[in-house]
Amino acid sequence: MKIEDIKTIGVVGAGTMGQGIAQICAQAGYATILFDINAQVLEKAQQTIIQNLDKGIERGKLTVAEKEAALANLIFTGDTLQLHCDIAIEAVVERLEVKQSIFRDLAGINAPDTILASNTSSIPITQIAAAVPNPERVVGMHFFNPAHIMKLVEVISGAATSPKVAQTIKELAEKLGKTAVMAKDSPGFIVNRVARHFYVEGLKLLEEGVADVETIDKLMQASGFKMGPFELMDLIGVDTNYSVTTSMFEAFHYDAKFRPSRIQQQKVDAGHHGRKSGKGFYTYEK
């Protein structure tokens, strides 16, 4: 499938990443279907997208007409059968079996050349594609949080991914206003593999009692980082970050340098998932 053949984009998962991806697709002029099985999540996603567009107007980056056009391109649905599209982008939990199941369902209701793109940040594309019909159309399209603002997109080719499919996704990312980087399939790809130790070492410092959360974050900011590791984990989602670390730990054959933190696991077990839950390493007003 060529870039000019893409008219409709389906986004599976209306959480933080999915809603951001759907927003930029709609703003770029594509008919966009945002799907989630949870009606409350869908409703919240719709409200958040409207708020994001309103902020764009306030900052002079968007007109009222552009906001209305973007919203007109969006469909919010909990019906899988409405996901007829030229490309589907999944943005669900970091669990291999869930992603494979979603892609198998999408393959059953779409054409054999419908591109199936995963926003996974850690699971190898080769593994996802292995259980999916026509694995050559499965590709990684990894956005960064918040997706409607962050410019980078990693385009990842698995062992079976067609070079034409990868090129189409690269061109699509550029049409969405992103900077696209091609990457080979490897756990964590480029950014998450490099950045993992930003989180892991910060957590080790906390475990060892070297410094508290606030001190570590402030020192990293003073060193030039926009956010410290704990602020960033709260923004991304403590649960999501922990899931990625766990996935990479397993993928690298339990290499100690990727070992997840017990402190982070406790946060996840307690439901302290960061900004989205109102409490993570910091407390937020909901």
N, C-alpha and C positions, 0 to 999 in steps of 0.2 A: 504493500500500500504506500502511495506517495503522499507527501504533505498536502497536496491540493485535493486529495480524496477525503481528507478528514473534515467532516462537517459537524459530527456529534461526538461528544466526549462524555463517558460515564465515569463517575467517581464513586467508589464503594468505600463507605465509612465516612460519617459526618462529624468526626471528632475534630480536634484542633488542626491536624494536617489536612484532612479531607475537605473541610470547609474552606480553608485557604486556597487549596488547589482548585476547587470548584469556582471560587470567586475570580481567580485570575483567568481561568478558561472562559468564563462568561464575559469578563471584561474585554477579552481578546476577540470576542465576536462569535464564539462557538456555542452551539446549542449544547447545554450542559445539564446532565441528569445527576443529581446528588442522591445517593441511596444510603439508607441505614435501616436496620430492623427495629431500632428504638425510636418511637415517635417523638419522645421528649428530646432526644439528642438532635433529631432533625429540626425540631422547632427552635432549639437553642442555636443551631447552626445558622438558620435563616436570620434570626435576630442579630447574631454576631456579624454576619456578612453585611447586613444593612448598616450596622454601627460602623463597620470598617469603611464602607462607601461614604457614609456621612462624614467621617473623619477626613477622608480624602477631599471632600468638598470644602470642609472648613480650612484645610491647609492649601487650598487653591490648586490641588493636583488633579481634580476631577470636577466635571460639571454636573448639574442636576440631570441633564439629558443623558449623559454617559452613565450615571447611576441607574436611571430608569431603563436604559438599553441593556445594561448588565443583568438587572433583575428579570427583564423580559426573556433573557436567554436561559434562565434557571428553572429547572423543575426539581421539586423535592418529593421523594417517593420512598415508600417502604415496600413497594411491589417489585420483586426481582424481574418480573416479566417486562417491566418498562425499560430495562437496561439494554435496549437495542442501540448499539453505538459503533463507531468506527474504531475507537480506542477506548479501552477501559483502564482506569488507574485505580488500583486498590491501595487503600490507606488504613489498614486495620491492624490489629494486634500483631506483635512479632512472634507469631507461631506458624511454623511451616505448614502444618496440616490444615490450618484455617485458610491460609493463602491459596494452597492447592485446591481446596474444596471450592473456594470462590471462583477461581479461574476455570475449574471444570464446569461449574454451573453456567458461567458466562459463555464458555465455548459451546454449550448445548443450545443456547438461544441466539447465537450470533454467527456470522459468516466465518469460514475457516481462516480468512485473512484479517479478521478483527485483531488489532494489536492488544496484547494483554501486558500492561506495564505495572510493575510493583514499586511502591514507594518505600520498600523495606530499607532499613538503614544498616542491616547486619547480616541477613540471611542470604547465602549465595544464590544467585539467579538460577544457576544450573540445577540446584536442588528443587527450587520452586517449579521449574519447567519440566522436570523429570516425569511428573505424574499428570501432565496437561497435554491434551491433543494438540498436534502441530506446535511442538515446542520452539520451533524457529521464530514464532511471533511473540514469544515471551521475552521481556526486556526489563531492566531496572531503570526507573525514572525517580531518582532520589532527590526530593525537595528538602529544604531546610526550614526550620521553624523561626518566625512565622512565614509561611509559604507565600503570602501575598506581598511580603516585603523583601525577604532574603533573595539575593540575585542568583546564587549558585544552584545548579542542578547537575548531579552526577548521572551520566547515562552509562549503564552497565550491561555488557554483553556476556551472557552465559555461554556455555560450550556449544549450545545449539542455536543461539540467536543469529538470525540473518543479519548480515552487515547492512542490508537495505532497511531493515526494520530499525536498527540502531541509528542509522542516518536520519530516518524520518523523525524519530523521537528527538534527536538533537535539533533538527530544524523546527519541530513543534515547540521545544523549550525556548528557542530563540524568538519565535513568534509570540510567546507568552512574556517576552521581555526579560528572559533569563540568560545568564552566561552558562553555557553547557560545556561540560568536560567529559570526554570519553574515558571510561575506565574498564579494565579487565575485571573478571569476576574473582573476588577474594573477600573473605569475611571482613566486614566493616568498610570495604572499598578503600577510598583514600582518606576522606576527612575523618570519619569515625575511628579509623584505625590509628591515625595520628593523634586525634583529640582524646581518645579513650584514657590516656594516662593523665590528662588534665584533671579528669574526674577521679580516677583511681588513686592517684598520688595525693590529691586533696583529702580523700576519704581516709587514706592511710595516716596522714598527719593528724586527722581528727581522732582516729582510733588510738594512736600512740600518745595522745594528749599533748602534742607539740604546740598546738594553738587551737582556739575555738573557731567556729564557723565564720563569725563576723571578721575576725582578724585575718584569716586566710583569704577571704573574699576581698577585703580592703587592700591587702598587700598585692594581690594579683591585679586589681584595678590600678593601683599606683605603679605597677610595672608595665601598664599599657593595655591590659585587657579591658574590654568594655564591661564585662561581668566576671565575677569570680566563679569557681566551680559549683558552689552551692546555690547561688542565685540562678545560674544557668540550668542546673538540674531541676530546680523548682519551676523554671519557665518551660523547659522541655516536657517535664513530667518525671517525677522521681521513679515512678513505675516503669515508664518507657525507657528511661536511661538504664535502670537496673536490668530490664529485659535484654537490652542491647549488649550490655556488659556480659551477662550470663551466656547469651548466644555466642559471643566472640570467644569467651573462655572455653566453651565446648568445641567451637570450630577450630581453635588453635590447640586442640588436644590437651586442654587443661594446663596451658602454660601459665605459670604463677603470676606473670606480669599482668594478666588480664583477670585475675581472681576477683569476683564481686565482693563487696564489703558487707559485713554483718550489720553494720549500722544502717546501711541503705536498705537491706532486706527487712529490718525491723520497721523502717518507715513505710515500706510497701505493705507489710503485714498489718500495720495499724491504719492503713488507708490514708496516710499522709503523703499524698501524691504531688504536692506542690501548689502552685497558683490555682489550678483547676479544682482542687478540693478545699482550698482555703487554708491549708496547712501543709508544710513540707519541712525544710530546714528552717524556714521562717514562717510566720503567721500572717495571713492576708485577710482583708475584709471581703466577704463574698457579696 
